[in-house]
Amino acid sequence: MCQKPGTFHDLLPQRVADFSWRRPRVLWRSRNDVLARLFGDPSNAIRRRCVAALRERGTPAAFTVHRSEPEFSFALLGDTGEGDRSQYAVVPPLLHAAAGTDFMIIASDVIYPAGDADQYPDKFFRPYRDYPAPIYALPGNHDWYDGLRGFLHVFCGLDEDCSPPPWRGLLSFVPRLLWRRPGEVDAAALAEVRREYRGAPGQQSVQPGPYWAIDTPSLRVIGVDTGITGVLDRGQGRWLREVSAGPKPKLLVTGKPLYVDDEYRPGKIEGGGTVDEIVQDPAHNYVAAIGGDIHNYQRYPLTTRDGRTIQYIVSGGGGAFMHATHTIPRTRTVEEDRFRCYPLRGDSLSRYSKLYGRWLRLPRLFELTPEEATAAVRHRLGIRPGRGYESPGPSFRARFVATVLGVPRGDRRRPRMLRAPVHKLPQRFRSELADWDDPPFFKSFLRLDVTESELRIRCHAATGCGDQEAAPPCEDEVIVPLH
């Protein structure tokens, strides 16, 4: 529990967004995700039209921002834009921990639930009004539900409706009828909001497009747009190969992580190949790949065939509901003792047990202390917990709650196909329906510091507690050599 309340309440708009994924209206506004997966994702066709419009306007084909500093710092957070207390709670610790950084990156889902332009005032401009440097962004699937129109207007200065081509086929009438169309963009209103909240000269930036590169003498940061379903179009794939060439160290930022929940999602490219093939190529010298979309923190230090280590990181804890970490299986992608996550699995299970105990009005059955939850996780996964407690083995009640709330068994001898369904099917409902809006939260963000010889990545927690705002806890840190 918090020792004192957070100051983030002072930042909230007069009328706070009452945002909940338990509301059918919110899910209905996100229906384009289901339609794209059933009838075909139009993101690539829309992106091609928008990129063509940007290039006609004079945007360089390289889509690259050049910075001359060999040493610099930046903040990175993903999946921010619910516009409620859980988003604003991240702001005070972010401003403290990111003091002195040169820019910030939002990796995925700037605006929930559907990327509308009229949501930017309270879900982007107001919360980050006091961050003094430029903010770049990569769209997430939710930003795409309005055809990316709001995103392109705010970040790229493009005011154009790049609507998808008509669907073809026997059932094409279904997406034509149900597809959610982009809302109107009130350019004058957004310009006024920008002047009011982020009008200082040092805050201004116009990024080249929905994907981009930031090139510096010591590190090239490359951001890719993964659309709704995670597939890159041919043009973006060709661009990615071009900007990845050469020995300069590189860091990839993507709307969807390549490794998450101990699963490999390499990122398909239209026409053949994958994003991770490009990342793994030793000639390209990638040192890390960071993705949003999943609302927690995970890190997988993967050793490549040629002996290098690439840090695969999930950073989507910037404001939206928390995806549970206690449903992550015992890792096989990397050795379990090298895997890191925030929140720790035991803390995640304890928090969820209390939520479900309250909602089901069965607190004596469901609620687990962090010690009880950690013991249950250790028992089911067969791992050494990140935080040890001097406690006996789990009770039958704790084991029961862990089973019900999706802690998988850690028997590595069982084929993955037999283990995964235990936690995968109900995960979406457990996490989205468990959205809460009062501290303590388990949000997180990154601070990255770059010198000519190393990249330092720190994951900071944002709990919403006033006693942790000025010095947000560092939950994980890794130093990556650049030479």
PyMOL commands that set and color helices and strands:
alter all, ss='L'
color gray80, all
select helices_A, chain A and resi 7-11+24-29+32-39+43-56+85-88+91-97+117-125+142-146+149-156+173-178+187-197+201-203+234-244+275-280+336-338+345-359+363-366+370-381+396-404+416-419+421-432+466-468
alter helices_A, ss='H'
color red, helices_A
select strands_A, chain A and resi 64-66+72-77+103-107+135-138+212-215+220-224+250-254+259-260+263-264+286-291+297-303+309-315+340-342+443-450+454-462+474-481
alter strands_A, ss='S'
color yellow, strands_A
deselect
rebuild
show_as cartoon
